[in-house]
Amino acid sequence: MADEHDSEIQIIQKPPKPFSANLASLDSNPLCPINMFWKFDLNTTSHVDKLLDKEDVTLHELMDEDDILQECKAQNRKLLDFLCQQHCMEELVNLITHEPPVDMDEKVRFKYPNTACELLTSDVPQINDKLGGDETLLNILYDFLDHEPPLNPLLASFFSKTIGNLIARKTEQVIAFLRKKDKFISLVLKHIDTSAMMDLLLRLISCVEPATLRQEVLNWLNEAKIIQRLVELIHSSQDEDRQSNASQTLCDIIRLSRDQSNQLQDIPEPDPLLTALESQECVEQLLKNMFDGEQTENCIVNGTQVLLTLLETRRSGVEGLMDSYTQGFERSYTVNSSILHGIEPRLKDFHQLLLSPPKKTAILTTIGVLEEPLGNARLHGSRLIAALLHTNTPSINQELCRLSTMDLLLDLFFKYTWNNFLHFQVELSIAAILSHSVQEGKTTTNDLESKEEVLNGNVAPENSETPENNTENIMVTHLFQKCCLVQRILDAWEANDKIQAEGGMRRGNMGHLTRIANAVVQNMEKGPMQAQISEFIKELPEDCRGRWESFVEETLTETNRRNTVDLVSTHHLHSSSEDEDIESAFPNELSLQQAFSEYQIQQMTANFVDQFGFNDEEFADQDDNIKFRRSASGGLSSFVSGVTLECFWDGRRFCRLVFHQSVVLPPGSGWTAVFEPVNSKPPTPCVAMDVGSSVWDSAAPENTTPEEKGWAKFTDFQPFCCSESGPRCSSPVDTESNDSDGNPKQSQDKNCK
């Protein structure tokens, strides 16, 4: 023990090491923070700058650096001066327009072309000015189009990206350069089988500003007959890729032109490309390419896609993503009559297509071998028929009736019981017929998907005339008399019941058949053709009419009931975790009912600041007790408890209610909110606690003498009101709170103290 004590004393009494020795000991410790700092070399000097200090640095050496793109976009002056040299710019352009050596390793073969494209399109003004203002560089870039097809798709994408960036940034210079090239349009169409060329054409149409210059570009493209030449490419003699890209380009031109025409309504002249596409001559030429001569599925499908785009009447404003805030902002278009006139003489060809499509080999499916598949051509033919029925054009309706096209579509519906794509198109066709306006010949502007509301029975089509004034609709007559829709529904349903009774599988078209049956019932009860449909039902043979009535009252009702039952309960959901003892982090009340309640609350509180804002001098002391009650609407079946009032300061004192738990109240019940002092006991359910008004207080009093409580009079607070009639409120207010003249009723609660 003494030795240990002496040892400790000796250590303590040792003289301190010199400073250099301390540094040496730090250097020998790899875990020292100082060593760790210098080990990772946090010096911010770029390696690119070090390379640029060399006199003989090459472009490839710089492109090997990982941070060259970052330095370029950060507009490193030394780097940009080096890159904008004539020989460097030429080398960059050559890299993206010429095939790299074949003998290079495939992993790094396109490394330099990719880096070169990123540098040229880095959107740095110095590079854009150099490339867009130097005709020599533009010629090197343009010469890429002189290569023989097929183009390397990767290099083509580099070329298209670079030209597209110049069109957007150096518009006037690049457009002037391209217009001087007589073969530009021809070369682009020559390589249209490469999708990058399609992108380049669309950039010319959509990325040119200002509007006057864009109109000049459209006129230039129209004079070059770009539309007619693209239509010529949709031909059975062309490669499939060329047909597909030409079709997609035409569809995109239609949508872009219509959208920009809606956005720029003050343009002096119409879009010449859209005018050419909607012309009867263009439609007739497209149909001629599809049906005259050899018919191929690829040509028919691509041509029909263009026709379907021409027949589009409405597109969503947010690419199909609609919510409560964007509804009503869809873009609507009117179908040009020249399109319908061009299609009408060719309806017989589409009918024949449904009868005898291009031959296809048998395919193996999950339900067995399908000897005669429906095929994409017939599916697109059914899509076109549905779109044409949607326009409700008298001459087209008459021709379809003469050809019995709907009868043929129903045959296919029941033949291909597992093709839901076909079932949906037949369903839309029937919905279009049942929801036709009373006066034929008026082209509607509702999209095909809106017909689903009719099929579901949710919405009855608008009809300003009484059923007694309805004229007979030729398509409705054809559907119920010639096509025997009711009899087919009953026969198919009974056949399916028989199959299932024998242990077989339920047919795949039964869901769509249910929706069609519901559409018939709904439109017989209330719809534009109510009287006509009811008359057809009465004219059915007695046994058939009895079967239909029994089917509607029993079978269809029971089917609808089963279809509306929730597949799973939304309450008492447990985690699939092995540990069943751990409580879920979410409250039990988290359910669809709560989601619906929160939606209603959001609607109620949309204008809460305007309705329940107080001026500072008008707002009572923060410890005052305020209670108010407002009856809820009879249609409001759910509300919430666990309410907290939050306040914030912005010149005025604003308040809002925050709801935490959902409860279900019977329809017609009211809701009550009570504001208590901060230091009162914890609130009970349905009590709102003013926790935000004390934020500006230096200290809350420990003891507060309760003041007299009572119901606040809404009319006492003038900032509440937008008029003398009462408070302006977006919440669903009980209609019973107002009398027939719109004046507030006197409530007994108002006088409670």
ZIFENHU-V604084 format. One record per pair of residues at least 24 apart in sequence whose ideal C-beta (glycine too) atoms are under 10 Angstrom apart, sorted by sequence separation. I is the first residue (numbers start at 1). J is the second residue. If there is no record, write none. Layout:
# ZIFENHU-V604084
i=<I	I>
j=<J	J>
This chain:
# ZIFENHU-V604084
i=<46	47	48	52	59	92	93	95	96	226	253	254	282	283	286	311	353	354	357	381	385	405	406	424	427	428	430	431	435	437	489	492	493	570	638	639	641	661	677	679	680	46	53	57	91	92	95	96	138	141	201	310	311	353	427	430	431	435	436	437	438	488	489	492	570	622	638	639	640	679	52	59	62	178	227	251	310	382	435	437	438	439	566	638	639	678	680	49	51	52	92	93	226	250	283	350	353	354	382	406	428	434	435	437	438	489	490	521	637	638	677	46	48	51	59	63	92	138	160	282	310	311	350	353	354	381	424	427	435	437	438	488	489	520	524	604	619	637	638	643	645	49	52	59	63	175	201	277	310	311	352	353	400	438	604	636	637	638	643	644	645	659	677	715	46	48	49	52	58	59	89	174	310	350	351	382	431	521	637	639	641	643	645	658	676	677	714	48	51	60	88	89	131	350	353	354	378	381	382	438	439	440	485	486	489	517	521	622	636	637	638	639	640	641	643	645	657	46	59	63	138	159	164	198	221	250	277	278	307	310	311	349	350	438	439	440	485	520	600	604	634	635	636	637	639	643	46	58	59	132	141	163	167	175	277	310	379	400	438	440	600	612	614	616	619	632	634	635	636	655	658	676	48	131	132	160	174	350	351	378	439	440	486	517	518	618	619	633	634	636	658	713	60	92	131	132	138	142	156	159	160	161	164	168	185	189	307	350	438	440	485	517	521	604	616	618	632	633	634	636	655	674	715	59	83	138	141	142	145	160	163	164	167	171	172	184	185	250	274	307	397	437	520	521	600	615	616	619	632	656	711	714	83	117	121	128	132	133	146	157	159	160	163	166	167	171	179	189	192	347	379	382	436	600	601	613	615	616	631	632	633	655	674	675	711	713	89	93	117	120	127	128	131	132	135	139	145	149	156	157	158	159	160	161	164	165	168	169	171	175	179	185	186	188	192	347	350	374	378	383	386	387	390	436	517	518	600	601	614	615	631	632	654	655	711	712	713	83	92	113	131	132	134	138	142	145	151	155	156	157	160	161	164	167	168	171	175	178	185	218	247	307	382	383	386	389	390	397	434	436	517	521	597	600	601	609	613	614	631	632	644	653	672	710	711	79	84	114	117	118	121	128	129	132	133	138	147	151	153	156	160	163	164	167	168	184	185	189	193	379	382	385	386	389	392	433	436	480	597	598	600	613	614	630	631	632	643	653	710	711	83	89	93	113	117	120	121	128	129	132	133	142	145	146	149	150	153	155	156	159	160	163	167	168	172	175	179	185	189	192	343	347	374	378	382	383	384	385	386	387	388	389	390	391	392	433	434	479	514	518	596	597	609	613	614	629	630	631	642	710	711	80	84	88	89	98	110	113	116	117	120	121	123	127	128	131	132	135	139	142	145	148	149	151	152	153	154	157	160	161	165	167	171	175	178	182	218	374	379	382	383	386	387	389	390	398	433	434	514	517	518	596	597	598	612	613	629	630	641	642	643	646	710	711	83	84	93	97	114	117	118	121	122	131	138	144	145	147	148	149	150	151	153	156	160	164	171	186	189	230	307	372	373	379	382	385	386	389	390	392	397	432	433	517	597	609	612	629	630	641	642	643	644	645	646	647	649	653	709	710	80	83	86	90	93	96	97	110	114	117	121	125	129	146	147	149	150	152	156	185	189	201	205	343	344	372	374	378	381	382	385	386	388	389	392	397	593	594	610	612	628	629	641	642	643	644	645	646	647	648	649	709	73	79	80	81	84	85	89	92	93	96	97	98	109	110	113	117	120	121	123	124	128	132	135	142	145	149	151	175	179	193	227	231	343	374	376	379	380	383	386	387	390	392	394	395	430	433	434	514	518	593	609	612	627	628	629	640	641	642	643	644	645	646	647	648	708	69	72	73	80	84	90	93	94	97	98	116	120	123	145	151	171	192	193	195	198	199	202	206	214	226	227	231	243	304	370	373	379	382	383	386	390	394	395	429	433	513	514	594	608	609	627	628	640	641	642	643	644	645	646	647	649	64	68	72	75	80	83	84	89	90	93	94	97	144	192	193	194	198	202	205	206	226	227	230	374	382	385	389	392	393	394	433	476	486	608	609	626	627	628	639	641	642	644	645	646	647	648	649	63	64	72	74	76	86	89	92	93	96	97	99	110	117	121	193	194	197	198	201	205	227	228	340	343	347	351	370	374	392	393	394	511	515	608	626	627	644	645	647	63	69	73	75	77	94	97	98	192	193	195	196	211	215	222	223	227	228	300	304	344	347	351	354	370	392	393	430	480	510	514	608	625	626	627	646	647	65	68	69	72	73	74	75	80	84	86	90	93	94	97	167	192	193	195	198	199	202	206	214	219	222	226	227	231	300	343	350	367	368	391	392	393	429	433	479	486	625	626	60	63	64	68	72	73	75	86	89	93	191	192	193	194	198	201	202	205	206	218	221	222	225	228	231	234	235	238	247	251	258	340	344	348	351	352	354	367	391	392	434	476	485	486	589	605	624	625	60	63	70	72	75	100	145	190	192	193	197	201	205	215	218	219	220	221	222	227	230	231	234	237	247	250	254	335	339	341	344	347	351	366	391	392	433	476	477	480	511	605	625	59	62	63	69	99	189	192	193	195	199	206	211	214	215	218	219	222	228	232	235	236	243	250	253	283	300	335	340	343	347	350	351	355	365	390	391	430	476	480	487	491	494	589	604	605	622	623	624	68	72	98	191	192	195	198	202	206	215	218	219	222	228	231	232	235	236	244	247	248	251	255	258	284	295	337	341	344	345	348	351	354	365	390	391	475	479	486	487	490	493	605	623	60	63	72	97	99	100	145	205	211	212	215	218	221	227	231	234	235	243	247	250	251	254	283	287	291	335	340	341	344	347	348	350	354	390	430	473	477	480	481	604	620	622	623	625	59	63	99	189	192	211	212	215	218	230	233	234	236	237	240	243	246	247	250	251	253	254	259	280	282	283	286	287	290	297	335	337	340	343	344	347	355	390	473	476	480	484	491	601	621	622	623	59	62	98	189	192	211	214	215	218	228	231	232	235	236	237	240	241	244	245	246	247	248	249	251	252	255	258	278	279	280	281	282	283	284	285	286	291	292	295	300	348	351	354	355	390	455	470	472	476	479	480	487	490	494	601	623	96	97	227	231	235	236	238	240	243	244	247	248	251	254	259	278	280	283	284	287	288	291	295	300	335	347	351	354	390	457	470	471	477	481	486	490	493	497	601	96	97	235	236	237	239	240	243	247	250	251	277	278	279	280	283	284	287	290	291	299	389	455	456	467	470	472	473	477	480	486	489	59	95	96	189	236	238	242	243	246	250	255	278	279	280	282	283	286	290	297	298	387	390	455	458	467	470	472	473	476	480	484	487	490	627	628	671	96	97	235	236	238	244	248	251	275	278	280	281	284	291	295	297	387	390	454	455	457	461	467	470	471	486	487	490	494	598	601	627	96	97	236	237	240	247	274	277	280	284	287	291	295	296	297	386	389	455	456	457	460	461	467	469	470	486	489	493	597	626	95	96	236	275	279	280	283	287	290	295	297	452	455	456	457	459	460	463	465	467	468	472	493	670	671	234	235	236	238	278	294	454	455	457	458	463	464	466	467	597	598	626	670	93	96	97	234	383	386	454	455	457	460	461	463	466	467	486	490	594	597	625	669	93	96	205	234	453	456	457	460	461	462	463	467	493	596	597	624	668	670	234	235	452	455	460	461	463	467	489	594	595	597	604	623	652	670	205	234	235	263	451	454	455	457	460	461	594	622	668	93	233	234	262	406	410	453	454	457	593	594	624	92	261	262	460	593	594	622	623	234	262	407	589	590	591	593	622	623	231	234	259	261	304	308	311	406	407	411	589	590	621	622	258	304	307	311	401	405	406	410	454	587	588	589	620	622	258	259	301	313	400	401	404	409	410	414	587	589	619	622	623	231	258	300	301	304	305	308	311	312	400	407	408	410	413	417	587	589	622	230	255	300	301	304	307	308	311	397	398	401	402	406	407	300	303	304	307	310	311	313	397	398	401	406	407	411	414	623	670	672	255	297	298	299	300	301	302	305	308	309	313	397	400	401	404	405	407	410	414	622	623	254	297	298	301	304	305	308	311	396	397	404	406	410	413	417	625	670	297	300	301	304	307	311	394	398	296	297	300	303	307	392	394	397	401	407	414	623	625	295	401	410	427	430	434	623	625	627	629	297	304	392	426	623	624	625	626	627	628	629	427	431	435	623	625	626	627	628	630	423	427	430	431	434	624	625	626	627	628	629	389	423	426	427	430	433	434	621	626	628	290	418	422	423	425	426	435	620	625	417	420	423	424	427	431	434	435	624	150	417	418	419	420	423	427	430	434	439	628	149	417	418	419	422	423	426	430	433	434	438	150	417	418	420	424	436	437	438	626	416	417	420	423	427	431	435	436	437	620	628	639	149	414	416	417	423	430	434	435	436	639	415	434	435	414	434	636	413	417	433	636	620	630	635	636	618	619	633	634	636	413	414	434	618	628	630	632	633	635	413	618	619	632	633	634	635	618	630	631	632	633	634	631	632	633	634	340	413	457	614	615	630	631	633	613	614	615	630	631	633	612	614	631	632	337	410	613	614	631	336	612	613	630	335	611	612	334	335	610	611	334	335	610	611	334	611	333	610	332	332	631	330	332	607	612	611	631	330	611	612	630	610	611	629	631	610	611	610	611	629	607	608	628	629	236	607	608	627	607	608	629	605	606	607	604	605	606	627	604	605	603	604	603	604	320	603	604	313	314	601	313	314	316	600	313	314	315	600	313	314	316	313	314	312	313	314	312	314	311	367	367	324	324	324>
j=<70	71	72	76	83	116	117	119	120	250	277	278	306	307	310	335	377	378	381	405	409	429	430	448	451	452	454	455	459	461	513	516	517	594	662	663	665	685	701	703	704	71	78	82	116	117	120	121	163	166	226	335	336	378	452	455	456	460	461	462	463	513	514	517	595	647	663	664	665	704	78	85	88	204	253	277	336	408	461	463	464	465	592	664	665	704	706	76	78	79	119	120	253	277	310	377	380	381	409	433	455	461	462	464	465	516	517	548	664	665	704	74	76	79	87	91	120	166	188	310	338	339	378	381	382	409	452	455	463	465	466	516	517	548	552	632	647	665	666	671	673	78	81	88	92	204	230	306	339	340	381	382	429	467	633	665	666	667	672	673	674	688	706	744	76	78	79	82	88	89	119	204	340	380	381	412	461	551	667	669	671	673	675	688	706	707	744	79	82	91	119	120	162	381	384	385	409	412	413	469	470	471	516	517	520	548	552	653	667	668	669	670	671	672	674	676	688	78	91	95	170	191	196	230	253	282	309	310	339	342	343	381	382	470	471	472	517	552	632	636	666	667	668	669	671	675	79	91	92	165	174	196	200	208	310	343	412	433	471	473	633	645	647	649	652	665	667	668	669	688	691	709	82	165	166	194	208	384	385	412	473	474	520	551	552	652	653	667	668	670	692	747	95	127	166	167	173	177	191	194	195	196	199	203	220	224	342	385	473	475	520	552	556	639	651	653	667	668	669	671	690	709	750	95	119	174	177	178	181	196	199	200	203	207	208	220	221	286	310	343	433	473	556	557	636	651	652	655	668	692	747	750	120	154	158	165	169	170	183	194	196	197	200	203	204	208	216	226	229	384	416	419	473	637	638	650	652	653	668	669	670	692	711	712	748	750	127	131	155	158	165	166	169	170	173	177	183	187	194	195	196	197	198	199	202	203	206	207	209	213	217	223	224	226	230	385	388	412	416	421	424	425	428	474	555	556	638	639	652	653	669	670	692	693	749	750	751	122	131	152	170	171	173	177	181	184	190	194	195	196	199	200	203	206	207	210	214	217	224	257	286	346	421	422	425	428	429	436	473	475	556	560	636	639	640	648	652	653	670	671	683	692	711	749	750	119	124	154	157	158	161	168	169	172	173	178	187	191	193	196	200	203	204	207	208	224	225	229	233	419	422	425	426	429	432	473	476	520	637	638	640	653	654	670	671	672	683	693	750	751	124	130	134	154	158	161	162	169	170	173	174	183	186	187	190	191	194	196	197	200	201	204	208	209	213	216	220	226	230	233	384	388	415	419	423	424	425	426	427	428	429	430	431	432	433	474	475	520	555	559	637	638	650	654	655	670	671	672	683	751	752	122	126	130	131	140	152	155	158	159	162	163	165	169	170	173	174	177	181	184	187	190	191	193	194	195	196	199	202	203	207	209	213	217	220	224	260	416	421	424	425	428	429	431	432	440	475	476	556	559	560	638	639	640	654	655	671	672	683	684	685	688	752	753	126	127	136	140	157	160	161	164	165	174	181	187	188	190	191	192	193	194	196	199	203	207	214	229	232	273	350	415	416	422	425	428	429	432	433	435	440	475	476	560	640	652	655	672	673	684	685	686	687	688	689	690	692	696	752	753	124	127	130	134	137	140	141	154	158	161	165	169	173	190	191	193	194	196	200	229	233	245	249	387	388	416	418	422	425	426	429	430	432	433	436	441	637	638	654	656	672	673	685	686	687	688	689	690	691	692	693	753	118	124	125	126	129	130	134	137	138	141	142	143	154	155	158	162	165	166	168	169	173	177	180	187	190	194	196	220	224	238	272	276	388	419	421	424	425	428	431	432	435	437	439	440	475	478	479	559	563	638	654	657	672	673	674	685	686	687	688	689	690	691	692	693	753	115	118	119	126	130	136	139	140	143	144	162	166	169	191	197	217	238	239	241	244	245	248	252	260	272	273	277	289	350	416	419	425	428	429	432	436	440	441	475	479	559	560	640	654	655	673	674	686	687	688	689	690	691	692	693	695	111	115	119	122	127	130	131	136	137	140	141	144	191	239	240	241	245	249	252	253	273	274	277	421	429	432	436	439	440	441	480	523	533	655	656	673	674	675	686	688	689	691	692	693	694	695	696	111	112	120	122	124	134	137	140	141	144	145	147	158	165	169	241	242	245	246	249	253	275	276	388	391	395	399	418	422	440	441	442	559	563	656	674	675	692	693	695	112	118	122	124	126	143	146	147	241	242	244	245	260	264	271	272	276	277	349	353	393	396	400	403	419	441	442	479	529	559	563	657	674	675	676	695	696	115	118	119	122	123	124	125	130	134	136	140	143	144	147	217	242	243	245	248	249	252	256	264	269	272	276	277	281	350	393	400	417	418	441	442	443	479	483	529	536	675	676	111	114	115	119	123	124	126	137	140	144	242	243	244	245	249	252	253	256	257	269	272	273	276	279	282	285	286	289	298	302	309	391	395	399	402	403	405	418	442	443	485	527	536	537	640	656	675	676	112	115	122	124	127	152	197	242	244	245	249	253	257	267	270	271	272	273	274	279	282	283	286	289	299	302	306	387	391	393	396	399	403	418	443	444	485	528	529	532	563	657	677	112	115	116	122	152	242	245	246	248	252	259	264	267	268	271	272	275	281	285	288	289	296	303	306	336	353	388	393	396	400	403	404	408	418	443	444	483	529	533	540	544	547	642	657	658	675	676	677	122	126	152	245	246	249	252	256	260	269	272	273	276	282	285	286	289	290	298	301	302	305	309	312	338	349	391	395	398	399	402	405	408	419	444	445	529	533	540	541	544	547	659	677	115	118	127	152	154	155	200	260	266	267	270	273	276	282	286	289	290	298	302	305	306	309	338	342	346	390	395	396	399	402	403	405	409	445	485	528	532	535	536	659	675	677	678	680	115	119	155	245	248	267	268	271	274	286	289	290	292	293	296	299	302	303	306	307	309	310	315	336	338	339	342	343	346	353	391	393	396	399	400	403	411	446	529	532	536	540	547	657	677	678	679	116	119	155	246	249	268	271	272	275	285	288	289	292	293	294	297	298	301	302	303	304	305	306	308	309	312	315	335	336	337	338	339	340	341	342	343	348	349	352	357	405	408	411	412	447	512	527	529	533	536	537	544	547	551	658	680	154	155	285	289	293	294	296	298	301	302	305	306	309	312	317	336	338	341	342	345	346	349	353	358	393	405	409	412	448	515	528	529	535	539	544	548	551	555	659	155	156	294	295	296	298	299	302	306	309	310	336	337	338	339	342	343	346	349	350	358	448	514	515	526	529	531	532	536	539	545	548	119	155	156	249	296	298	302	303	306	310	315	338	339	340	342	343	346	350	357	358	447	450	515	518	527	530	532	533	536	540	544	547	550	687	688	731	157	158	296	297	299	305	309	312	336	339	341	342	345	352	356	358	448	451	515	516	518	522	528	531	532	547	548	551	555	659	662	688	158	159	298	299	302	309	336	339	342	346	349	353	357	358	359	448	451	517	518	519	522	523	529	531	532	548	551	555	659	688	158	159	299	338	342	343	346	350	353	358	360	515	518	519	520	522	523	526	528	530	531	535	556	733	734	298	299	300	302	342	358	518	519	521	522	527	528	530	531	661	662	690	734	158	161	162	299	448	451	519	520	522	525	526	528	531	532	551	555	659	662	690	734	159	162	271	300	519	522	523	526	527	528	529	533	559	662	663	690	734	736	301	302	519	522	527	528	530	534	556	661	662	664	671	690	719	737	273	302	303	331	519	522	523	525	528	529	662	690	736	162	302	303	331	475	479	522	523	526	662	663	693	162	331	332	530	663	664	692	693	305	333	478	660	661	662	664	693	694	303	306	331	333	376	380	383	478	479	483	661	662	693	694	331	377	380	384	474	478	479	483	527	660	661	662	693	695	332	333	375	387	474	475	478	483	484	488	661	663	693	696	697	306	333	375	376	379	380	383	386	387	475	482	483	485	488	492	662	664	697	306	331	376	377	380	383	384	387	473	474	477	478	482	483	377	380	381	384	387	388	390	474	475	478	483	484	488	491	700	747	749	333	375	376	377	378	379	380	383	386	387	391	475	478	479	482	483	485	488	492	700	701	333	376	377	380	383	384	387	390	475	476	483	485	489	492	496	704	749	377	380	381	384	387	391	474	478	377	378	381	384	388	473	475	478	482	488	495	704	706	377	483	492	509	512	516	705	707	709	711	380	387	475	509	706	707	708	709	710	711	712	511	515	519	707	709	710	711	712	714	508	512	515	516	519	709	710	711	712	713	714	475	509	512	513	516	519	520	707	712	714	377	505	509	510	512	513	522	707	712	505	508	511	512	515	519	522	523	712	239	506	507	508	509	512	516	519	523	528	717	239	507	508	509	512	513	516	520	523	524	528	241	508	509	511	515	527	528	529	717	508	509	512	515	519	523	527	528	529	712	720	731	242	507	509	510	516	523	527	528	529	732	509	528	529	509	529	731	509	513	529	732	717	727	732	733	716	717	731	732	734	512	513	533	717	727	729	731	732	734	513	718	719	732	733	734	735	719	731	732	733	734	735	733	734	735	736	443	516	560	717	718	733	734	736	717	718	719	734	735	737	717	719	736	737	443	516	719	720	737	443	719	720	737	443	719	720	443	444	719	720	444	445	720	721	445	722	445	722	445	446	745	445	447	722	727	727	747	447	728	729	747	728	729	747	749	729	730	730	731	749	728	729	749	750	358	729	730	749	730	731	752	729	730	731	729	730	731	752	730	731	730	731	731	732	449	732	733	443	444	731	444	445	447	731	445	446	447	732	446	447	449	447	448	447	448	449	448	450	448	505	508	599	602	603>
